[in-house]
Amino acid sequence: MERKLCIVANSYEPNTASTNRLLSFIDEFEKSKIRVELVFLHPNRKADKVIAAYQYVKVIYLWDYPMLRMKRISQIIRMLFGYPIKKIIRGNSKVFLFGAPFLVASLVRLCNVQVYHERTEHPSVIKLKFRWQQKAYLEACKRLNALFVISTALKTYFVNIGVPEEKIEIINMTVNVSRFQSIEKNTSLDKYLAYCGTVSNNKDGVDDLIRAFSLIHQKYPKIKLYIIGKIPIQSEKQENLRLIENLGLKDAIVFTGEISANDMPQILKNAYALLLARPDSLQAKNGFPTKLGEYLLSGNPVICTKVGDISLFLEEGKSAFLVEPRDVIGFAEKIIYAIENEDVAKRVGFEGMQIAKQNFNSETETKKIIEKIFEEEK
């Protein structure tokens, strides 16, 4: 029997963690010869579309429907659950909502449709617009055929609100191992440390990272810090620029802005060490930093804070250098240790790479999804 699945996602956002995760699943569905209709509900700012060509995956852009070519497309879809999405789903008995929490309550009420849903953030982090929608969503989660989550804390949360434990599957963060396989380190460059991600103090502790680096700079003034990624909050940007100025780091820290997905592996590979000073928070406890997988695959030593499930995978001094959240001095000490003990740092980087290949491999994680969705067809 041919296996078929409809996947519904909010929008296609190239080079973002969410879209990269989705595409890693899609690549494995394609390899498994599963017939997939991938539906994007609304466009991003540029109305980008998937470049890759598939044999078994059909990509549908809901905004291409003539009746939905209007200004408030996303609001109409959310409020009315309109005709086009019903038409698409009607021909599919299995629907996987990749995000799109506003559709969960509507879909679980449909007859002859099995609904699967992925959640990578605590519901309090990304709320629905109205309180009644949030309540309806959480109630509807209890009726899902399966719920895929990214962390043990998130699984515990949904079990506590009444989702049957046997319906919840933890799907680890996923990375494409092949992106790093042919990348060689350029040793002729000046030594630099690197952070990549959403340049945010609240989410990733970029201000703590700057403070820790100031201690590195005092001892090793030639080493630079590359901060890679988009700066979403202008007030934090100004705050960090003032911090850099006050600490005398203006010429030592480089803000690269966003880097293309194609260029990212080389930049991470060329770094001496990769840094993540994420503070402890609701988001950190329940999510998992997708950048960590790419950090590890670079083969470079990783210095990061012990938040969420990170300690379940990485061991201090063996596969990473781990620090308590908000411990700026401790974070700096780990970086200095890695710089001054290069053989140890290389070994830790190698072990971290093996952990990523074993635990964050998109092939093995997607297989868990496929087995859950199609288990009754075995």
Residue, then its C-alpha position, 0 to 999 in steps of 0.5 A: m500500500e502506498r503511504k501518503l501524508c499531508i504536511v501543513a506548515n505556516s510559511y517557507e522561511p529559508n535559512t531559519a531553524s524551523t524551515n531547515r528542520l522541516l526540510s530535513f524531514i522532507d528529504e527523508f520522506e522523499k528517500s522513503k518514497i512517501r507521497v507527501e503534499l507539503v502545504f505552506l499556508h502563507p508567504n514570507r516577506k519575499a514570497d520565497k518558494v522551495i528550490a529543491a525538486y522532488q519526485y514524491v513530494k508535491v509542494i503547494y502554496l496556499w496563497d497561489y489560490p486565486m480566491l485567497r490573493m488578498k491582503r489579509i490572507s493569514q487572518i482569513i485562513r486562521m479565522l475561517f479555516g477556508y475552502p482551499i485547505k479543506k479541499i487539500i486535506r479531504g484527500n488525505s487521511k493523515v495530516f501532520l501539522f508542522g507548527a500551525p497550532f491554530l488548525v489543531a482544534s479544527l482538524v481533530r474534529l474532522c472525521n476520517v482524518q488522523v492528525y499529527h502535530e509537532r511542538t518545539e516550544h512551550p505553548s506560553v512562548i508562542k501563544l495563539k491570539f485569543r485566550w479561548q484559542q489557546k484553551a481549545y488548542l491544549e484540549a485538542c492536543k489530547r485528541l491527536n493521534a500523535l504529538f512530536v516534541i523536542s525535549t523531555a520537559l515539553k513531553t512532561y508538560f503535555v503529559n501533565i495537561g492530559v495528553p496520553e504519554e504513549k501518544i507523545e514521541i520525542i524527536n531530537m533536534t535534527v541536522n544534515v550531516s552531509r553539509f559538513q562532510s567535505i568542509e576543511k578548516n582554513t588554518s591560514l585565518d586569524k583565530y576567532l571564536a564564534y556564536c551564530g543564531t538569533v542575536s538576542n540577550n534574553k534568548d541566547g545570552v549574547d550580553d553574557l557572551i560579550r562580557a565573557f569575551s572581554l576576559i578573553h580579550q585581556k589575555y589574548p587580544k588578537i583573538k576575535l569574536y564573530i557574532i553571526g545572525k540577525i539582530p531582532i530587537q534594536s534596543e538590545k542591539q544598542e545596549n550591546l553596542r554600548l557594552i562593547e564600547n565600555l569594555g573596549l571591544k570595538d575592534a575585537i567583535v565582528f557582527t557579520g549579520e545573516i550568513s547564507a546556509n551554504d556559507m555557514p558550515q565553512i564559517l563554523k569550521n574555521a572558528y577555533a571554538l563555538l559558543l552558546a551562553r544561553p540563560d535558563s528560561l522557560q524557552a531554554k528548558n522546553g526547547f533545544p538549540t538547533k544551532l548546537g547540532e551544527y556547532l558539534l558537526s564542525g568538529n570544533p570544541v563547543i562551550c555552552t551553558k547547561v540548560g534544558d536537555i543539553s546535559l542529557f547528550l553532552e558530557e563536561g570535558k568529554s564532548a563539550f565544555l559545560v557551564e552553569p547559566r549566567d556564570v560569565i567568569g566560568f564561561a570565560e575560564k572554559i574558553i581560556y582552557a580550550i585555547e591553552n589546551e589545544d589537544v584536549a579541545k580537539r578531542v572534545g570537538f571530535e567527541g562532540m561531532q560523534i554525539a551529533k551524528q548519533n543523536f541529531n541525525s535527520e535520518t534516524e529522527t525522521k524514521k521515528i516520525i514515519e514509524k509513529i504515523f504509519e505504525e498501523e500499516k506495518 
